[in-house]
């Protein structure tokens, strides 16, 4: 019993010591050393990214010129075809018969013309001998002229029949990559449905849009002007020679090897989207680009007098960015700014709200509020 009492007293004594120690212990005051930056104008290259869709500069839907059953398909979808290469053959049997019939009609017409010609020449001699009247002579002449007209008509019908027979062989209108429309051997080809699409992808267009503000800034910065030919640079220079060369980022994140140039800037702002359609042109010697690819188009802009701050300096307030400016008394005030992220994601470019010479806090901004002293 005495041992148990002694142990209980010992435990109580230790507990009291621990509690006393806890009461006497005070956590150290953690001092935050706020870092700041004095803003100075800088020159940067800002890569603006725009979603873009590619298309061949020449993209042709191939429709059959005659109707009939497809006898042969001479290509594989996605492969390259040369201009004039056979891609479909429509059953020519009916059209071959039409040619034979037209040839026979022409032969009959020629025979009829020769007969009327002989009759007219004979009547000419008889008329000269005053054996027949002028009426009979002119009648035979009219019959000869009618026979000649029938020959011309038969020749035209034969040419039409031969042309239609030629249309049974469908060829590629341009050199490019071919994409079928689901037609195969045995299907019926009609004039209302295209058989395939051939895209000349040696040069590829990338279609994108500029906002109205971006368009105005571009026109002002590069001195573009409106002419009868559209937007032109100073002294009539082509806009592709004035605006910066463009780059494409492909779906796998890689950069396309060849730069492009702007070839078209639309004249009308879409009232629903507030954007202007534009087109850039890229060479495609290796066939990497195909019609319908979704890419990101990069336009590098040289910008002077930009204020740059680390992204750690920003406090996001819904769709706005706020930065803490240090006042002369060492306290801070939050300033809402118009800012854009840098391409590397490390900085913000300030375009409105702060001025050169302002000092901003660059770390620990979540612990700040208006009036907090940082030095």
One Martini backbone bead per residue (centre of mass of N, CA, C, O) as a GRO file, in nm:
protein
  375
    1UNK     BB    1   0.057   0.062  -0.022
    2UNK     BB    2   0.299   0.257   0.003
    3UNK     BB    3   0.399   0.216  -0.287
    4UNK     BB    4   0.146   0.319  -0.436
    5UNK     BB    5   0.146   0.601  -0.308
    6UNK     BB    6   0.425   0.680  -0.411
    7UNK     BB    7   0.365   0.657  -0.715
    8UNK     BB    8   0.134   0.861  -0.731
    9UNK     BB    9   0.298   1.104  -0.635
   10UNK     BB   10   0.507   1.097  -0.858
   11UNK     BB   11   0.316   1.141  -1.099
   12UNK     BB   12   0.201   1.412  -1.001
   13UNK     BB   13   0.469   1.561  -0.997
   14UNK     BB   14   0.538   1.532  -1.297
   15UNK     BB   15   0.283   1.666  -1.409
   16UNK     BB   16   0.330   1.940  -1.276
   17UNK     BB   17   0.596   1.998  -1.419
   18UNK     BB   18   0.487   1.992  -1.706
   19UNK     BB   19   0.273   2.214  -1.678
   20UNK     BB   20   0.468   2.431  -1.588
   21UNK     BB   21   0.644   2.425  -1.843
   22UNK     BB   22   0.417   2.497  -2.047
   23UNK     BB   23   0.351   2.774  -1.925
   24UNK     BB   24   0.647   2.890  -1.959
   25UNK     BB   25   0.624   2.829  -2.256
   26UNK     BB   26   0.719   3.010  -2.558
   27UNK     BB   27   0.668   3.085  -2.866
   28UNK     BB   28   0.826   3.190  -3.118
   29UNK     BB   29   0.865   3.473  -3.309
   30UNK     BB   30   0.779   3.469  -3.642
   31UNK     BB   31   0.968   3.623  -3.886
   32UNK     BB   32   0.888   3.789  -4.178
   33UNK     BB   33   1.070   3.821  -4.482
   34UNK     BB   34   1.002   4.053  -4.698
   35UNK     BB   35   1.002   4.070  -5.038
   36UNK     BB   36   1.114   4.299  -5.295
   37UNK     BB   37   1.025   4.512  -5.588
   38UNK     BB   38   1.146   4.733  -5.824
   39UNK     BB   39   1.000   4.875  -6.089
   40UNK     BB   40   1.109   4.819  -6.432
   41UNK     BB   41   1.147   4.860  -6.746
   42UNK     BB   42   1.094   4.615  -7.012
   43UNK     BB   43   1.201   4.390  -7.266
   44UNK     BB   44   0.992   4.172  -7.463
   45UNK     BB   45   0.883   3.839  -7.562
   46UNK     BB   46   0.550   3.768  -7.659
   47UNK     BB   47   0.366   3.469  -7.665
   48UNK     BB   48   0.089   3.424  -7.850
   49UNK     BB   49  -0.198   3.213  -7.821
   50UNK     BB   50  -0.377   3.018  -8.078
   51UNK     BB   51  -0.625   2.858  -8.198
   52UNK     BB   52  -0.594   2.608  -8.466
   53UNK     BB   53  -0.682   2.517  -8.810
   54UNK     BB   54  -0.618   2.299  -9.062
   55UNK     BB   55  -0.560   2.344  -9.427
   56UNK     BB   56  -0.564   2.310  -9.742
   57UNK     BB   57  -0.524   2.528  -9.998
   58UNK     BB   58  -0.619   2.265 -10.161
   59UNK     BB   59  -0.968   2.154 -10.153
   60UNK     BB   60  -1.122   1.872 -10.312
   61UNK     BB   61  -1.424   1.768 -10.426
   62UNK     BB   62  -1.515   1.459 -10.575
   63UNK     BB   63  -1.722   1.433 -10.850
   64UNK     BB   64  -1.923   1.278 -11.053
   65UNK     BB   65  -2.009   1.302 -11.406
   66UNK     BB   66  -2.127   1.016 -11.370
   67UNK     BB   67  -2.350   0.746 -11.351
   68UNK     BB   68  -2.275   0.450 -11.143
   69UNK     BB   69  -2.097   0.174 -11.099
   70UNK     BB   70  -1.840   0.080 -10.904
   71UNK     BB   71  -1.560  -0.105 -11.022
   72UNK     BB   72  -1.311   0.078 -10.900
   73UNK     BB   73  -1.053   0.120 -10.647
   74UNK     BB   74  -0.726   0.321 -10.653
   75UNK     BB   75  -0.708   0.366 -10.329
   76UNK     BB   76  -0.578   0.492 -10.015
   77UNK     BB   77  -0.649   0.627  -9.741
   78UNK     BB   78  -0.399   0.886  -9.685
   79UNK     BB   79  -0.270   0.904  -9.950
   80UNK     BB   80  -0.076   0.984 -10.220
   81UNK     BB   81  -0.159   1.176 -10.511
   82UNK     BB   82  -0.161   1.238 -10.847
   83UNK     BB   83  -0.212   1.420 -11.100
   84UNK     BB   84  -0.430   1.205 -11.295
   85UNK     BB   85  -0.491   0.984 -11.114
   86UNK     BB   86  -0.647   0.698 -11.066
   87UNK     BB   87  -0.940   0.636 -10.834
   88UNK     BB   88  -1.186   0.567 -11.031
   89UNK     BB   89  -1.426   0.320 -11.170
   90UNK     BB   90  -1.685   0.330 -11.388
   91UNK     BB   91  -1.903   0.157 -11.542
   92UNK     BB   92  -1.872   0.154 -11.910
   93UNK     BB   93  -2.081  -0.005 -12.076
   94UNK     BB   94  -2.304   0.203 -12.146
   95UNK     BB   95  -2.102   0.414 -12.276
   96UNK     BB   96  -1.997   0.236 -12.501
   97UNK     BB   97  -2.275   0.203 -12.642
   98UNK     BB   98  -2.316   0.504 -12.693
   99UNK     BB   99  -2.078   0.529 -12.885
  100UNK     BB  100  -2.171   0.325 -13.098
  101UNK     BB  101  -2.435   0.470 -13.163
  102UNK     BB  102  -2.306   0.738 -13.249
  103UNK     BB  103  -2.136   0.622 -13.480
  104UNK     BB  104  -2.376   0.518 -13.646
  105UNK     BB  105  -2.521   0.789 -13.682
  106UNK     BB  106  -2.286   0.922 -13.831
  107UNK     BB  107  -2.282   0.732 -14.072
  108UNK     BB  108  -2.568   0.794 -14.170
  109UNK     BB  109  -2.527   1.100 -14.205
  110UNK     BB  110  -2.301   1.082 -14.416
  111UNK     BB  111  -2.462   0.929 -14.626
  112UNK     BB  112  -2.684   1.140 -14.659
  113UNK     BB  113  -2.498   1.368 -14.746
  114UNK     BB  114  -2.385   1.234 -15.003
  115UNK     BB  115  -2.657   1.206 -15.146
  116UNK     BB  116  -2.737   1.511 -15.147
  117UNK     BB  117  -2.489   1.603 -15.295
  118UNK     BB  118  -2.534   1.450 -15.561
  119UNK     BB  119  -2.810   1.575 -15.616
  120UNK     BB  120  -2.720   1.865 -15.631
  121UNK     BB  121  -2.503   1.839 -15.857
  122UNK     BB  122  -2.702   1.729 -16.066
  123UNK     BB  123  -2.898   1.975 -16.059
  124UNK     BB  124  -2.693   2.183 -16.149
  125UNK     BB  125  -2.661   2.076 -16.437
  126UNK     BB  126  -2.959   2.083 -16.519
  127UNK     BB  127  -2.994   2.384 -16.476
  128UNK     BB  128  -2.779   2.479 -16.677
  129UNK     BB  129  -2.966   2.321 -16.911
  130UNK     BB  130  -3.270   2.384 -16.845
  131UNK     BB  131  -3.434   2.129 -16.714
  132UNK     BB  132  -3.465   2.274 -16.442
  133UNK     BB  133  -3.561   2.439 -16.181
  134UNK     BB  134  -3.481   2.647 -15.924
  135UNK     BB  135  -3.648   2.503 -15.709
  136UNK     BB  136  -3.516   2.225 -15.731
  137UNK     BB  137  -3.232   2.320 -15.663
  138UNK     BB  138  -3.290   2.443 -15.379
  139UNK     BB  139  -3.405   2.191 -15.254
  140UNK     BB  140  -3.140   2.024 -15.275
  141UNK     BB  141  -2.972   2.220 -15.107
  142UNK     BB  142  -3.132   2.198 -14.846
  143UNK     BB  143  -3.088   1.893 -14.810
  144UNK     BB  144  -2.781   1.914 -14.787
  145UNK     BB  145  -2.769   2.107 -14.541
  146UNK     BB  146  -2.926   1.921 -14.350
  147UNK     BB  147  -2.724   1.686 -14.362
  148UNK     BB  148  -2.487   1.845 -14.243
  149UNK     BB  149  -2.624   1.907 -13.971
  150UNK     BB  150  -2.657   1.607 -13.892
  151UNK     BB  151  -2.356   1.555 -13.873
  152UNK     BB  152  -2.292   1.758 -13.648
  153UNK     BB  153  -2.485   1.630 -13.446
  154UNK     BB  154  -2.353   1.347 -13.443
  155UNK     BB  155  -2.073   1.445 -13.351
  156UNK     BB  156  -2.167   1.563 -13.081
  157UNK     BB  157  -2.281   1.297 -12.966
  158UNK     BB  158  -2.012   1.149 -12.979
  159UNK     BB  159  -1.854   1.341 -12.791
  160UNK     BB  160  -2.035   1.297 -12.547
  161UNK     BB  161  -1.998   0.991 -12.525
  162UNK     BB  162  -1.688   1.000 -12.494
  163UNK     BB  163  -1.681   1.180 -12.245
  164UNK     BB  164  -1.846   0.996 -12.059
  165UNK     BB  165  -1.647   0.764 -12.081
  166UNK     BB  166  -1.413   0.924 -11.952
  167UNK     BB  167  -1.567   0.972 -11.674
  168UNK     BB  168  -1.529   0.677 -11.566
  169UNK     BB  169  -1.251   0.806 -11.516
  170UNK     BB  170  -1.130   0.897 -11.209
  171UNK     BB  171  -0.934   1.179 -11.121
  172UNK     BB  172  -0.694   1.366 -10.990
  173UNK     BB  173  -0.687   1.718 -10.974
  174UNK     BB  174  -0.450   1.688 -10.761
  175UNK     BB  175  -0.185   1.701 -10.563
  176UNK     BB  176  -0.232   1.471 -10.280
  177UNK     BB  177  -0.444   1.393 -10.023
  178UNK     BB  178  -0.663   1.120  -9.963
  179UNK     BB  179  -1.027   1.110  -9.886
  180UNK     BB  180  -1.272   0.918  -9.828
  181UNK     BB  181  -1.656   0.865  -9.852
  182UNK     BB  182  -1.726   0.534  -9.844
  183UNK     BB  183  -1.656   0.432 -10.117
  184UNK     BB  184  -1.704   0.135 -10.321
  185UNK     BB  185  -1.723  -0.143 -10.463
  186UNK     BB  186  -2.065  -0.138 -10.597
  187UNK     BB  187  -2.135   0.137 -10.575
  188UNK     BB  188  -2.326   0.428 -10.622
  189UNK     BB  189  -2.278   0.688 -10.843
  190UNK     BB  190  -2.345   1.034 -10.785
  191UNK     BB  191  -2.378   1.380 -10.835
  192UNK     BB  192  -2.458   1.446 -10.515
  193UNK     BB  193  -2.188   1.279 -10.436
  194UNK     BB  194  -1.890   1.260 -10.303
  195UNK     BB  195  -1.609   1.047 -10.318
  196UNK     BB  196  -1.377   1.262 -10.243
  197UNK     BB  197  -1.069   1.407 -10.103
  198UNK     BB  198  -0.830   1.653 -10.219
  199UNK     BB  199  -0.516   1.758 -10.071
  200UNK     BB  200  -0.301   2.028 -10.093
  201UNK     BB  201  -0.013   2.006  -9.860
  202UNK     BB  202   0.235   2.189  -9.935
  203UNK     BB  203   0.029   2.403  -9.828
  204UNK     BB  204  -0.081   2.538  -9.510
  205UNK     BB  205  -0.353   2.634  -9.332
  206UNK     BB  206  -0.417   2.859  -9.046
  207UNK     BB  207  -0.696   2.905  -8.850
  208UNK     BB  208  -0.781   3.215  -8.683
  209UNK     BB  209  -0.821   3.456  -8.404
  210UNK     BB  210  -0.891   3.795  -8.336
  211UNK     BB  211  -0.937   4.036  -8.145
  212UNK     BB  212  -1.025   4.355  -8.155
  213UNK     BB  213  -0.787   4.454  -7.984
  214UNK     BB  214  -0.560   4.302  -8.133
  215UNK     BB  215  -0.611   4.430  -8.406
  216UNK     BB  216  -0.562   4.725  -8.329
  217UNK     BB  217  -0.273   4.684  -8.225
  218UNK     BB  218  -0.156   4.570  -8.489
  219UNK     BB  219  -0.222   4.805  -8.677
  220UNK     BB  220  -0.065   5.018  -8.513
  221UNK     BB  221   0.223   4.885  -8.478
  222UNK     BB  222   0.249   4.811  -8.815
  223UNK     BB  223   0.101   5.015  -9.011
  224UNK     BB  224  -0.170   4.942  -9.111
  225UNK     BB  225  -0.384   4.935  -9.410
  226UNK     BB  226  -0.662   5.012  -9.602
  227UNK     BB  227  -0.747   4.849  -9.906
  228UNK     BB  228  -0.861   4.699 -10.191
  229UNK     BB  229  -0.669   4.440 -10.087
  230UNK     BB  230  -0.665   4.526  -9.797
  231UNK     BB  231  -0.429   4.465  -9.583
  232UNK     BB  232  -0.141   4.678  -9.546
  233UNK     BB  233   0.159   4.790  -9.553
  234UNK     BB  234   0.394   4.985  -9.596
  235UNK     BB  235   0.416   5.050  -9.927
  236UNK     BB  236   0.241   4.781  -9.998
  237UNK     BB  237   0.307   4.561  -9.814
  238UNK     BB  238   0.300   4.255  -9.714
  239UNK     BB  239   0.190   4.128  -9.418
  240UNK     BB  240   0.396   3.886  -9.406
  241UNK     BB  241   0.646   4.104  -9.404
  242UNK     BB  242   0.558   4.253  -9.127
  243UNK     BB  243   0.482   4.035  -8.964
  244UNK     BB  244   0.547   3.797  -8.765
  245UNK     BB  245   0.653   3.498  -8.737
  246UNK     BB  246   0.521   3.175  -8.708
  247UNK     BB  247   0.403   2.915  -8.485
  248UNK     BB  248   0.368   2.560  -8.412
  249UNK     BB  249   0.174   2.356  -8.192
  250UNK     BB  250   0.134   2.043  -8.143
  251UNK     BB  251  -0.038   1.792  -7.986
  252UNK     BB  252   0.250   1.680  -7.853
  253UNK     BB  253   0.414   1.975  -7.802
  254UNK     BB  254   0.552   2.029  -8.058
  255UNK     BB  255   0.742   2.194  -8.288
  256UNK     BB  256   0.726   2.316  -8.583
  257UNK     BB  257   0.979   2.353  -8.823
  258UNK     BB  258   0.801   2.579  -8.966
  259UNK     BB  259   0.734   2.885  -9.060
  260UNK     BB  260   0.489   3.146  -9.071
  261UNK     BB  261   0.235   3.350  -9.239
  262UNK     BB  262   0.034   3.610  -9.282
  263UNK     BB  263  -0.245   3.637  -9.531
  264UNK     BB  264  -0.513   3.694  -9.346
  265UNK     BB  265  -0.753   3.961  -9.265
  266UNK     BB  266  -1.037   4.034  -9.168
  267UNK     BB  267  -1.316   4.277  -9.216
  268UNK     BB  268  -1.504   4.129  -8.996
  269UNK     BB  269  -1.673   4.142  -8.699
  270UNK     BB  270  -1.787   3.924  -8.478
  271UNK     BB  271  -2.060   3.990  -8.277
  272UNK     BB  272  -2.051   3.728  -8.091
  273UNK     BB  273  -1.715   3.708  -8.043
  274UNK     BB  274  -1.517   3.955  -8.122
  275UNK     BB  275  -1.385   3.848  -8.397
  276UNK     BB  276  -1.119   3.779  -8.640
  277UNK     BB  277  -1.047   3.626  -8.920
  278UNK     BB  278  -0.754   3.420  -8.983
  279UNK     BB  279  -0.450   3.354  -9.190
  280UNK     BB  280  -0.199   3.106  -9.214
  281UNK     BB  281   0.116   3.006  -9.371
  282UNK     BB  282   0.257   2.673  -9.434
  283UNK     BB  283   0.500   2.478  -9.496
  284UNK     BB  284   0.491   2.109  -9.632
  285UNK     BB  285   0.733   1.907  -9.734
  286UNK     BB  286   0.676   1.641  -9.526
  287UNK     BB  287   0.362   1.602  -9.446
  288UNK     BB  288   0.279   1.662  -9.143
  289UNK     BB  289   0.046   1.822  -9.234
  290UNK     BB  290  -0.311   1.821  -9.192
  291UNK     BB  291  -0.622   1.828  -9.236
  292UNK     BB  292  -0.782   1.916  -8.920
  293UNK     BB  293  -0.580   2.019  -8.734
  294UNK     BB  294  -0.510   2.086  -8.390
  295UNK     BB  295  -0.362   2.392  -8.283
  296UNK     BB  296  -0.098   2.617  -8.185
  297UNK     BB  297  -0.058   2.958  -8.234
  298UNK     BB  298   0.240   3.159  -8.257
  299UNK     BB  299   0.291   3.506  -8.155
  300UNK     BB  300   0.554   3.725  -8.163
  301UNK     BB  301   0.598   3.999  -7.936
  302UNK     BB  302   0.737   4.313  -7.918
  303UNK     BB  303   0.786   4.459  -7.589
  304UNK     BB  304   0.781   4.762  -7.428
  305UNK     BB  305   0.758   4.876  -7.115
  306UNK     BB  306   0.760   4.636  -6.900
  307UNK     BB  307   0.621   4.501  -6.606
  308UNK     BB  308   0.788   4.273  -6.385
  309UNK     BB  309   0.660   3.992  -6.190
  310UNK     BB  310   0.628   3.763  -5.979
  311UNK     BB  311   0.381   3.526  -5.918
  312UNK     BB  312   0.415   3.547  -5.598
  313UNK     BB  313   0.278   3.850  -5.592
  314UNK     BB  314  -0.001   3.725  -5.636
  315UNK     BB  315  -0.357   3.783  -5.591
  316UNK     BB  316  -0.644   3.600  -5.631
  317UNK     BB  317  -0.966   3.756  -5.738
  318UNK     BB  318  -1.092   3.556  -5.913
  319UNK     BB  319  -1.052   3.754  -6.213
  320UNK     BB  320  -0.825   3.890  -6.036
  321UNK     BB  321  -0.529   4.092  -5.970
  322UNK     BB  322  -0.316   4.134  -5.682
  323UNK     BB  323  -0.096   4.388  -5.544
  324UNK     BB  324   0.162   4.485  -5.315
  325UNK     BB  325   0.222   4.808  -5.218
  326UNK     BB  326   0.479   5.010  -5.103
  327UNK     BB  327   0.494   5.251  -4.889
  328UNK     BB  328   0.667   5.501  -4.729
  329UNK     BB  329   0.584   5.366  -4.432
  330UNK     BB  330   0.587   5.034  -4.499
  331UNK     BB  331   0.318   4.986  -4.604
  332UNK     BB  332   0.033   4.829  -4.751
  333UNK     BB  333  -0.134   4.804  -5.081
  334UNK     BB  334  -0.389   4.702  -5.280
  335UNK     BB  335  -0.359   4.625  -5.640
  336UNK     BB  336  -0.535   4.631  -5.922
  337UNK     BB  337  -0.446   4.442  -6.222
  338UNK     BB  338  -0.324   4.425  -6.548
  339UNK     BB  339  -0.237   4.086  -6.631
  340UNK     BB  340   0.017   3.862  -6.773
  341UNK     BB  341   0.144   3.572  -6.838
  342UNK     BB  342   0.412   3.417  -6.890
  343UNK     BB  343   0.539   3.160  -7.081
  344UNK     BB  344   0.695   3.026  -6.816
  345UNK     BB  345   0.520   3.095  -6.541
  346UNK     BB  346   0.693   3.323  -6.350
  347UNK     BB  347   0.535   3.577  -6.460
  348UNK     BB  348   0.412   3.912  -6.471
  349UNK     BB  349   0.251   4.142  -6.685
  350UNK     BB  350   0.223   4.488  -6.646
  351UNK     BB  351  -0.037   4.724  -6.784
  352UNK     BB  352  -0.202   4.797  -6.511
  353UNK     BB  353  -0.173   4.995  -6.184
  354UNK     BB  354   0.136   5.016  -6.222
  355UNK     BB  355   0.461   5.169  -6.176
  356UNK     BB  356   0.741   5.296  -6.220
  357UNK     BB  357   0.904   5.251  -5.894
  358UNK     BB  358   0.747   5.050  -5.771
  359UNK     BB  359   0.687   4.861  -5.470
  360UNK     BB  360   0.678   4.505  -5.429
  361UNK     BB  361   0.559   4.218  -5.304
  362UNK     BB  362   0.700   3.865  -5.353
  363UNK     BB  363   0.624   3.744  -5.056
  364UNK     BB  364   0.374   3.642  -4.841
  365UNK     BB  365   0.086   3.766  -4.940
  366UNK     BB  366  -0.124   3.597  -4.764
  367UNK     BB  367  -0.033   3.773  -4.490
  368UNK     BB  368  -0.171   4.019  -4.614
  369UNK     BB  369  -0.282   4.361  -4.565
  370UNK     BB  370  -0.399   4.648  -4.529
  371UNK     BB  371  -0.136   4.815  -4.336
  372UNK     BB  372   0.090   4.635  -4.336
  373UNK     BB  373   0.409   4.596  -4.208
  374UNK     BB  374   0.738   4.535  -4.388
  375UNK     BB  375   0.956   4.786  -4.254
   0.00000   0.00000   0.00000
